[in-house]
Amino acid sequence: MSGLRCSSPSAKRLAFFLLKKVNKAIRDYDMIRDGDRVAVAVSGGKDSLTLLKLLNLRRRYVPQEYHLVAVNVQSAYQCAAHATREELKDIFEAEGVEYSFEEMDAPEEDLNCFRCAWNRRKALFLATHRLGCNKLAFAHHADDVAQTTLLNLFYQGRLETMEPRVEFFGGLITVIRPLVYVPEKEIVRFAKACNFPLHAQECPIGRNSKRAKVKEILREIEKDCPEVKINLFRAAMRHRAYTRNS
């Protein structure tokens, strides 16, 4: 194992294709500045490995100096196929990035997707602060954003989405989502081209989640309206701008 093997011609083409979208998101929402220490939440799945690879590759081509720290939260549950801890260690060292493995408190009784995500995020924020990072990068992509928008609309009656950039604790830590313009299908293609070491594991509590149902709804709508995901994001962001300015 020698890191993320993205040396084939197809993998290189995909990397630069995706990097254009990542660069646009970073510029549009002022995500990364000179001197930033960016903690990258790496679960070991296709999304987070793609994010780590692209942010690391980006440092070669942009006139910005920033430091990456890969942070993996160990848990008994994983939402999708992922790399093992040993494989992640090899990847981090081959990529030449600082890294940290964290433990998550996750009592099995009454555990659901919300509580699992909350505990994982808590561990990530604590690690980000301890490691001296001012940015925390999540690998949420365009599909995640669209699904969250519909979840909030259907179940909460609110037109809200995942914000590409949001400050926490008075600006101490800023969460960024550089993959916000990247559809999941393009990440799947990139992961296959790079032969990411992903081992299948289906989460027993997420199989019938609300998010899974919304994902299926979007899949059906997308057949007739290919722009549905970006349209949901734009609508939510316009609504956010309107409510903040009114």
Backbone bond lengths (Angstrom), bond angles and torsions (degrees), N, CA, C in turn:
res aa  C-N    CA-C-N  psi(-1)  N-CA   C-N-CA  omega(-1)  CA-C   N-CA-C  phi
1 M - - - 1.478 - - 1.528 109.08 -
2 S 1.324 116.79 124.41 1.465 119.52 -177.29 1.516 111.30 -131.61
3 G 1.305 115.86 48.47 1.452 119.09 176.96 1.515 111.87 86.29
4 L 1.325 115.83 -159.47 1.460 121.89 -178.44 1.521 108.91 -88.30
5 R 1.317 116.33 106.50 1.463 121.13 -173.96 1.527 110.35 -82.64
6 C 1.300 115.69 91.19 1.466 121.20 -178.07 1.518 109.85 -117.72
7 S 1.335 116.16 45.23 1.463 120.58 -173.12 1.525 113.80 -98.75
8 S 1.327 118.43 -8.71 1.462 120.15 179.62 1.526 109.46 -69.84
9 P 1.332 118.12 155.28 1.474 120.53 179.40 1.526 112.97 -56.12
10 S 1.334 117.28 -41.34 1.471 119.86 -179.50 1.521 111.23 -66.83
11 A 1.335 117.38 -39.66 1.466 121.04 178.89 1.525 110.82 -65.19
12 K 1.330 116.70 -40.21 1.465 120.39 179.17 1.525 111.42 -65.15
13 R 1.330 115.88 -41.91 1.471 119.47 178.37 1.526 110.82 -62.50
14 L 1.324 115.80 -44.42 1.466 119.99 179.44 1.521 111.12 -64.39
15 A 1.338 116.75 -39.36 1.464 120.86 -179.29 1.526 110.73 -59.38
16 F 1.320 117.28 -46.15 1.468 119.94 -178.58 1.527 111.66 -73.47
17 F 1.332 116.69 -30.18 1.467 120.56 174.87 1.528 110.10 -63.93
18 L 1.329 116.45 -45.78 1.466 120.93 179.24 1.522 111.39 -70.54
19 L 1.329 116.09 -35.09 1.461 120.16 -178.53 1.526 111.45 -62.98
20 K 1.329 117.46 -31.96 1.468 120.28 176.28 1.526 110.60 -61.32
21 K 1.327 116.97 -41.56 1.461 121.03 -179.97 1.526 111.03 -70.85
22 V 1.323 116.33 -37.88 1.462 120.46 177.21 1.525 110.16 -64.94
23 N 1.317 117.27 -44.80 1.469 120.96 178.43 1.521 111.61 -60.54
24 K 1.326 116.56 -40.01 1.465 120.20 179.08 1.526 110.74 -63.63
25 A 1.322 116.90 -43.95 1.467 120.43 178.95 1.525 110.97 -63.13
26 I 1.330 116.60 -42.72 1.463 120.98 -179.98 1.526 110.62 -63.29
27 R 1.332 117.10 -41.03 1.469 120.80 178.03 1.527 111.38 -69.74
28 D 1.324 116.78 -46.80 1.467 120.99 -176.14 1.521 112.31 -59.27
29 Y 1.334 116.44 -35.44 1.465 119.70 -173.76 1.529 113.42 -118.39
30 D 1.343 116.55 15.50 1.467 121.56 174.73 1.527 110.72 49.14
31 M 1.327 116.07 54.96 1.464 120.78 -172.44 1.524 114.11 -79.11
32 I 1.336 116.76 -39.93 1.465 120.41 -174.16 1.523 109.68 -128.74
33 R 1.340 114.94 134.69 1.460 121.43 178.07 1.524 109.89 -125.39
34 D 1.328 115.31 166.44 1.464 120.27 176.00 1.523 110.36 -55.70
35 G 1.324 115.62 136.42 1.454 120.71 175.97 1.515 115.20 86.61
36 D 1.322 118.02 -4.22 1.468 120.35 179.68 1.527 111.22 -66.20
37 R 1.330 114.71 143.88 1.463 121.45 166.79 1.528 105.74 -107.25
38 V 1.324 115.17 113.16 1.462 121.21 -172.55 1.521 110.48 -106.66
39 A 1.328 115.84 113.56 1.461 120.63 172.19 1.525 107.44 -81.17
40 V 1.318 117.14 126.10 1.466 121.62 179.70 1.522 108.23 -105.84
41 A 1.328 116.79 117.27 1.463 121.07 179.18 1.525 108.64 -72.59
42 V 1.327 116.68 109.61 1.465 121.56 -176.19 1.523 109.25 -115.45
43 S 1.317 116.33 101.41 1.465 120.47 177.56 1.519 110.68 -75.39
44 G 1.330 115.61 -24.83 1.458 120.94 -176.04 1.508 112.40 104.38
45 G 1.346 116.56 1.31 1.455 121.14 176.74 1.518 111.64 -87.41
46 K 1.331 115.93 178.47 1.462 121.60 -175.88 1.525 112.96 -60.54
47 D 1.341 117.10 -38.12 1.466 120.66 -176.44 1.523 111.60 -66.99
48 S 1.332 115.99 -50.68 1.467 119.55 -175.83 1.525 112.06 -71.09
49 L 1.339 117.60 -33.72 1.466 119.32 176.32 1.528 110.70 -67.77
50 T 1.325 116.53 -36.69 1.466 120.45 175.44 1.524 110.67 -63.18
51 L 1.327 116.45 -45.20 1.468 120.50 179.37 1.518 111.14 -60.22
52 L 1.330 117.15 -47.05 1.465 120.49 -179.76 1.526 110.71 -60.17
53 K 1.328 116.39 -46.52 1.466 120.30 -178.69 1.525 111.31 -61.02
54 L 1.331 117.08 -44.37 1.465 120.39 -176.68 1.524 112.26 -70.14
55 L 1.334 117.54 -41.53 1.469 119.76 178.63 1.522 111.11 -65.83
56 N 1.336 116.66 -35.08 1.457 120.10 178.30 1.530 110.45 -71.92
57 L 1.337 116.46 -42.48 1.466 121.00 177.42 1.527 111.05 -62.89
58 R 1.317 116.25 -38.01 1.467 121.83 -177.49 1.523 112.03 -59.29
59 R 1.329 117.29 -31.34 1.470 120.37 -177.39 1.530 112.10 -62.58
60 R 1.326 116.86 -21.97 1.472 119.67 -180.00 1.527 112.48 -77.14
61 Y 1.330 116.52 -21.13 1.463 119.23 -167.94 1.523 115.21 -119.01
62 V 1.310 118.42 -6.11 1.469 119.31 -179.38 1.528 109.69 -116.47
63 P 1.325 117.16 148.46 1.469 120.97 -179.82 1.521 112.26 -80.94
64 Q 1.330 115.77 54.00 1.459 121.70 177.96 1.514 109.22 -130.66
65 E 1.322 116.04 140.44 1.456 121.31 175.80 1.522 107.95 -107.85
66 Y 1.319 116.61 112.88 1.465 120.37 175.58 1.525 109.17 -143.59
67 H 1.322 115.24 156.44 1.461 121.79 -174.63 1.521 109.45 -111.06
68 L 1.329 117.00 137.46 1.462 121.75 179.15 1.522 111.25 -107.86
69 V 1.326 115.66 138.63 1.465 122.45 173.28 1.524 107.35 -129.38
70 A 1.320 117.10 115.47 1.465 120.95 178.40 1.525 108.99 -81.31
71 V 1.324 116.62 128.13 1.466 121.58 -178.81 1.524 109.02 -122.06
72 N 1.327 115.65 120.27 1.463 121.12 178.30 1.520 109.81 -114.85
73 V 1.325 116.35 127.63 1.463 121.98 178.10 1.521 108.51 -98.58
74 Q 1.318 116.33 117.44 1.456 122.00 -179.55 1.523 110.71 -78.51
75 S 1.333 116.05 133.67 1.462 121.24 -178.68 1.517 109.51 -152.26
76 A 1.330 115.81 157.05 1.463 120.37 177.59 1.518 111.35 -71.61
77 Y 1.348 116.04 -19.37 1.462 120.70 -177.13 1.520 111.03 -115.48
78 Q 1.332 115.82 141.06 1.458 122.76 173.45 1.520 107.98 -130.22
79 C 1.339 116.75 142.90 1.468 120.62 -176.54 1.525 112.75 -75.23
80 A 1.329 117.98 -21.27 1.465 120.17 -176.07 1.525 108.82 -160.41
81 A 1.337 115.69 -174.30 1.454 120.45 178.65 1.528 110.15 -58.48
82 H 1.327 116.35 141.99 1.462 119.43 -174.94 1.521 110.68 -153.38
83 A 1.335 115.42 165.33 1.455 122.23 175.97 1.525 109.61 -84.01
84 T 1.326 116.48 154.77 1.458 121.02 177.85 1.528 110.27 -76.97
85 R 1.328 115.78 168.20 1.466 120.11 178.72 1.528 110.56 -60.59
86 E 1.333 117.01 -42.12 1.461 120.43 -179.24 1.528 110.87 -63.94
87 E 1.334 116.13 -40.82 1.466 119.64 178.15 1.524 111.16 -66.54
88 L 1.330 116.55 -39.08 1.467 119.91 178.12 1.523 111.09 -63.16
89 K 1.321 116.51 -41.83 1.463 120.39 178.67 1.534 110.15 -58.81
90 D 1.331 116.53 -44.32 1.465 120.65 177.50 1.527 111.23 -62.10
91 I 1.337 115.76 -41.92 1.467 120.68 -179.53 1.523 111.04 -63.10
92 F 1.329 116.42 -47.99 1.470 120.40 -178.05 1.525 110.98 -60.82
93 E 1.326 115.98 -42.78 1.465 119.60 -178.47 1.531 111.13 -70.02
94 A 1.331 116.77 -38.28 1.465 119.78 178.07 1.527 111.69 -67.60
95 E 1.332 116.48 -33.81 1.466 120.79 177.91 1.524 111.85 -77.70
96 G 1.328 116.36 -13.87 1.462 120.27 178.36 1.510 113.98 74.26
97 V 1.348 116.91 32.02 1.462 120.27 179.91 1.528 110.25 -112.69
98 E 1.309 114.31 148.15 1.465 120.53 173.07 1.525 108.10 -64.22
99 Y 1.345 117.28 149.73 1.460 118.51 -178.80 1.525 111.54 -149.11
100 S 1.333 114.77 160.42 1.462 121.14 179.19 1.527 109.15 -149.44
101 F 1.330 116.18 134.38 1.464 121.93 174.42 1.525 108.62 -102.26
102 E 1.319 115.96 128.84 1.459 122.00 -176.71 1.527 110.40 -118.07
103 E 1.323 115.95 152.28 1.466 121.03 176.15 1.523 109.40 -100.26
104 M 1.333 116.19 149.41 1.457 121.26 -179.70 1.517 110.26 -121.01
105 D 1.330 115.81 132.49 1.457 120.65 174.00 1.522 108.19 -79.62
106 A 1.330 117.03 115.76 1.466 120.01 -177.78 1.521 110.25 -142.30
107 P 1.341 117.65 83.98 1.462 120.09 177.39 1.519 110.88 -60.23
108 E 1.328 117.33 134.79 1.459 121.29 -174.60 1.523 113.04 -71.79
109 E 1.337 117.74 -26.63 1.455 118.94 -178.79 1.529 110.89 -70.31
110 D 1.328 115.36 133.67 1.472 123.05 178.95 1.529 112.81 58.17
111 L 1.327 117.67 25.85 1.462 119.88 179.86 1.525 109.90 -77.78
112 N 1.332 116.00 133.82 1.456 121.25 175.05 1.525 108.59 -136.87
113 C 1.344 116.38 178.89 1.469 120.03 -176.21 1.527 111.76 -60.15
114 F 1.348 116.54 -40.07 1.462 119.94 -177.92 1.526 111.06 -64.32
115 R 1.342 117.08 -47.87 1.467 120.38 -177.77 1.520 111.36 -67.22
116 C 1.329 116.15 -37.98 1.464 119.72 178.40 1.528 110.11 -63.11
117 A 1.339 116.63 -46.87 1.467 121.01 179.87 1.519 110.94 -64.40
118 W 1.335 117.12 -38.25 1.466 121.20 -179.96 1.525 110.36 -64.32
119 N 1.339 117.51 -45.45 1.464 121.16 179.48 1.528 111.65 -65.05
120 R 1.319 115.54 -39.19 1.467 119.67 178.96 1.536 110.46 -65.49
121 R 1.334 115.82 -43.01 1.464 119.65 -179.68 1.528 110.75 -66.03
122 K 1.322 117.02 -39.13 1.466 120.50 177.44 1.524 110.28 -58.18
123 A 1.336 116.68 -45.97 1.463 120.91 179.22 1.526 111.02 -62.22
124 L 1.326 117.32 -37.51 1.468 121.33 179.85 1.524 111.84 -68.27
125 F 1.332 117.09 -42.16 1.465 119.98 178.51 1.528 110.87 -63.98
126 L 1.323 116.54 -43.57 1.467 120.35 179.65 1.528 110.33 -61.78
127 A 1.336 116.63 -43.03 1.465 120.57 179.89 1.527 111.09 -66.86
128 T 1.325 116.67 -41.22 1.469 121.09 179.33 1.522 110.86 -58.05
129 H 1.325 116.17 -45.15 1.467 120.46 179.44 1.524 110.84 -67.14
130 R 1.324 117.21 -45.43 1.462 120.82 -178.19 1.525 111.97 -63.07
131 L 1.326 116.84 -34.25 1.461 121.51 -178.04 1.528 112.96 -84.38
132 G 1.332 116.35 2.27 1.459 120.63 176.46 1.518 114.41 74.02
133 C 1.335 116.67 28.00 1.470 121.08 179.79 1.525 110.42 -95.91
134 N 1.315 116.08 143.58 1.469 120.40 178.03 1.525 112.88 -104.61
135 K 1.340 116.87 -8.22 1.461 121.77 176.94 1.532 109.15 -126.42
136 L 1.332 115.16 144.88 1.466 121.53 175.44 1.525 107.40 -127.04
137 A 1.331 116.50 113.12 1.466 121.44 -176.05 1.521 110.88 -96.83
138 F 1.331 115.55 123.97 1.458 122.10 174.92 1.526 109.30 -104.74
139 A 1.334 116.19 151.90 1.468 121.50 -176.25 1.525 112.85 -95.86
140 H 1.328 117.25 30.70 1.464 119.40 176.76 1.523 109.44 -67.37
141 H 1.328 116.25 129.26 1.463 121.53 -177.80 1.527 110.89 -106.48
142 A 1.334 116.12 -174.46 1.465 120.97 -174.68 1.523 112.58 -60.22
143 D 1.334 116.87 -35.50 1.465 119.95 178.78 1.526 111.05 -66.96
144 D 1.339 117.16 -42.26 1.468 120.98 177.62 1.521 110.85 -59.08
145 V 1.326 115.52 -42.59 1.465 121.01 -178.39 1.526 110.59 -63.41
146 A 1.333 116.70 -45.56 1.465 120.93 -179.93 1.524 111.06 -64.65
147 Q 1.325 116.70 -42.00 1.467 120.51 179.37 1.523 111.17 -63.32
148 T 1.320 116.93 -42.38 1.463 120.81 179.23 1.522 111.15 -63.94
149 T 1.329 116.39 -38.90 1.467 120.53 178.30 1.525 110.62 -60.13
150 L 1.331 116.89 -46.22 1.465 120.34 179.58 1.524 111.85 -68.88
151 L 1.316 117.68 -38.21 1.470 120.71 177.27 1.524 110.57 -59.01
152 N 1.329 116.58 -46.13 1.467 120.59 178.96 1.524 111.36 -64.60
153 L 1.324 116.59 -37.94 1.463 120.97 -179.08 1.529 111.19 -71.08
154 F 1.323 117.23 -47.07 1.461 121.36 -176.26 1.525 113.10 -72.06
155 Y 1.331 116.47 -44.28 1.462 120.32 -170.14 1.524 114.42 -101.87
156 Q 1.345 117.53 -17.98 1.461 120.41 -178.90 1.525 113.03 -119.04
157 G 1.335 117.67 -11.77 1.456 120.71 -178.35 1.514 113.56 68.91
158 R 1.360 116.82 28.68 1.464 121.53 -178.60 1.523 109.92 -126.49
159 L 1.333 116.73 137.91 1.460 121.03 175.08 1.529 107.84 -92.38
160 E 1.324 115.34 82.63 1.461 122.21 -178.70 1.520 109.07 -134.69
161 T 1.321 115.89 154.77 1.456 120.59 -179.24 1.522 110.23 -137.96
162 M 1.331 116.64 -179.77 1.458 121.13 171.82 1.523 107.69 -72.54
163 E 1.306 117.72 122.65 1.463 119.68 178.91 1.528 110.03 -78.74
164 P 1.328 117.34 139.50 1.464 120.53 179.95 1.529 113.06 -62.61
165 R 1.324 115.79 -29.21 1.467 120.81 -179.04 1.518 108.36 -147.38
166 V 1.327 117.06 126.57 1.465 119.89 -179.90 1.528 109.34 -148.77
167 E 1.330 115.69 136.69 1.464 121.49 -177.99 1.524 111.02 -91.71
168 F 1.331 115.40 143.60 1.459 122.41 176.81 1.531 109.57 -125.93
169 F 1.318 114.87 154.17 1.468 121.92 175.19 1.528 111.61 54.96
170 G 1.332 114.87 48.45 1.456 119.68 177.77 1.512 114.37 65.43
171 G 1.328 116.70 27.24 1.462 120.59 178.95 1.514 113.92 91.48
172 L 1.345 117.19 2.85 1.467 120.37 179.71 1.526 110.79 -62.31
173 I 1.333 116.04 -41.12 1.465 121.88 178.14 1.528 108.46 -130.53
174 T 1.324 116.37 132.23 1.459 121.71 177.02 1.522 109.42 -113.53
175 V 1.317 116.12 122.31 1.463 121.39 176.61 1.523 108.90 -83.44
176 I 1.329 116.46 132.45 1.464 121.25 178.15 1.528 109.35 -127.22
177 R 1.339 115.18 151.26 1.470 121.17 -179.41 1.537 108.65 -131.27
178 P 1.334 117.36 81.54 1.472 120.91 -174.97 1.531 115.07 -66.64
179 L 1.337 118.55 -16.08 1.468 120.96 -178.89 1.525 112.73 -93.75
180 V 1.322 117.07 15.01 1.463 121.08 -172.64 1.531 113.17 -60.86
181 Y 1.335 118.06 -24.31 1.465 121.49 179.39 1.537 112.59 -97.20
182 V 1.313 117.43 1.46 1.470 121.27 -173.88 1.530 111.12 -101.47
183 P 1.334 119.25 119.60 1.465 121.35 176.83 1.530 111.14 -70.38
184 E 1.316 116.09 151.89 1.463 120.66 -178.37 1.526 111.98 -59.89
185 K 1.323 117.90 -37.12 1.465 120.13 -176.59 1.528 111.57 -62.00
186 E 1.337 117.56 -30.47 1.467 120.33 178.17 1.526 110.91 -73.98
187 I 1.327 116.54 -32.43 1.465 120.65 175.89 1.524 109.90 -68.52
188 V 1.330 116.89 -41.32 1.467 121.48 177.48 1.528 110.03 -58.11
189 R 1.323 116.18 -44.36 1.467 121.68 179.90 1.530 110.58 -62.51
190 F 1.336 116.23 -42.54 1.468 120.96 -179.46 1.526 110.98 -66.78
191 A 1.336 116.70 -42.75 1.466 121.07 -179.92 1.525 111.22 -61.23
192 K 1.328 116.71 -38.91 1.467 120.49 178.43 1.522 110.79 -69.10
193 A 1.332 116.76 -40.87 1.467 120.71 -179.67 1.524 111.53 -64.31
194 C 1.337 115.82 -33.01 1.469 121.18 -179.35 1.526 112.40 -91.66
195 N 1.336 116.22 -4.99 1.465 121.03 179.56 1.529 112.09 55.90
196 F 1.331 116.06 50.02 1.463 120.22 177.96 1.530 110.31 -58.17
197 P 1.335 118.34 140.63 1.469 121.62 -179.38 1.528 111.68 -79.30
198 L 1.319 117.08 79.10 1.460 121.17 -175.59 1.523 110.35 -105.18
199 H 1.332 115.57 128.18 1.458 121.94 -179.96 1.521 109.02 -110.15
200 A 1.317 116.32 124.12 1.466 121.23 -174.25 1.522 111.66 -62.33
201 Q 1.331 115.10 133.42 1.462 121.81 174.63 1.524 107.83 -156.37
202 E 1.317 116.28 118.06 1.460 120.57 -179.79 1.514 109.33 -96.01
203 C 1.335 116.37 126.80 1.461 120.62 179.77 1.528 109.36 -69.89
204 P 1.338 118.85 126.85 1.467 121.21 -178.05 1.516 114.04 -68.43
205 I 1.336 117.77 -21.30 1.468 119.28 -177.75 1.522 112.45 -98.09
206 G 1.345 117.27 -11.14 1.462 119.31 -177.23 1.511 114.43 -102.45
207 R 1.348 116.13 -2.43 1.459 120.62 -174.68 1.524 112.46 -59.78
208 N 1.330 116.59 -41.20 1.466 121.25 -177.24 1.524 112.02 -113.88
209 S 1.312 117.31 32.09 1.455 121.73 -176.73 1.524 111.36 -72.76
210 K 1.334 115.46 163.48 1.467 120.84 176.06 1.525 110.62 -60.42
211 R 1.335 116.14 -37.71 1.473 119.57 -179.51 1.527 110.59 -62.73
212 A 1.331 117.29 -38.81 1.464 120.04 178.84 1.527 110.80 -63.26
213 K 1.327 116.42 -37.83 1.468 120.38 178.84 1.530 111.13 -67.52
214 V 1.336 115.95 -43.19 1.465 120.08 179.23 1.530 110.88 -65.48
215 K 1.316 116.46 -36.36 1.469 120.56 177.67 1.523 110.51 -59.40
216 E 1.325 116.34 -40.93 1.463 120.60 179.24 1.531 111.22 -67.86
217 I 1.331 116.65 -38.67 1.467 120.92 177.14 1.530 110.20 -60.50
218 L 1.326 116.55 -46.49 1.467 120.83 179.99 1.524 111.67 -63.60
219 R 1.327 115.81 -36.99 1.464 119.44 179.37 1.531 110.82 -61.34
220 E 1.322 116.22 -39.22 1.465 120.06 179.40 1.533 111.39 -70.77
221 I 1.333 116.72 -43.97 1.470 120.25 -179.37 1.522 111.06 -64.18
222 E 1.331 116.28 -36.33 1.467 121.06 -176.46 1.529 112.24 -63.14
223 K 1.326 117.09 -23.03 1.467 120.18 178.37 1.531 111.10 -62.67
224 D 1.326 116.78 -35.60 1.466 121.70 179.62 1.527 112.69 -98.91
225 C 1.343 116.13 -23.23 1.468 120.49 -177.58 1.527 109.35 -135.01
226 P 1.335 118.48 86.22 1.463 121.87 -176.90 1.528 113.75 -59.02
227 E 1.343 117.36 -22.66 1.471 120.66 -176.64 1.526 112.84 -91.89
228 V 1.331 117.88 9.64 1.465 120.13 -171.94 1.530 112.48 -57.56
229 K 1.324 118.56 -38.83 1.466 120.70 -175.26 1.527 111.83 -69.98
230 I 1.319 116.65 -47.47 1.465 118.96 179.24 1.522 110.49 -68.20
231 N 1.344 117.55 -32.20 1.464 120.33 177.86 1.523 111.51 -65.77
232 L 1.332 117.03 -39.44 1.464 120.72 176.97 1.526 110.54 -62.79
233 F 1.328 115.89 -43.70 1.466 120.48 179.12 1.526 110.97 -62.10
234 R 1.328 116.85 -46.64 1.467 120.69 -179.40 1.523 111.35 -62.87
235 A 1.341 116.72 -41.88 1.464 120.42 -179.97 1.525 110.84 -62.14
236 A 1.339 116.32 -44.25 1.461 120.22 -179.32 1.526 111.43 -66.24
237 M 1.341 117.55 -39.35 1.456 120.54 -179.63 1.527 111.37 -70.62
238 R 1.340 117.32 -36.26 1.468 120.02 176.08 1.527 110.61 -65.86
239 H 1.332 115.89 -40.22 1.464 120.07 178.23 1.527 110.26 -64.11
240 R 1.331 116.12 -40.02 1.467 120.91 178.43 1.523 110.64 -62.00
241 A 1.333 116.63 -45.80 1.468 120.52 179.79 1.525 111.05 -63.64
242 Y 1.333 116.77 -39.56 1.467 121.00 -179.26 1.523 111.15 -65.22
243 T 1.338 116.91 -46.06 1.466 119.99 -177.36 1.523 111.68 -68.34
244 R 1.338 117.39 -32.32 1.466 119.85 179.52 1.520 111.74 -74.56
245 N 1.322 117.04 -27.38 1.466 120.59 -177.93 1.520 113.47 -94.30
246 S 1.337 116.31 -9.33 1.468 119.08 -176.87 1.525 111.46 -91.35
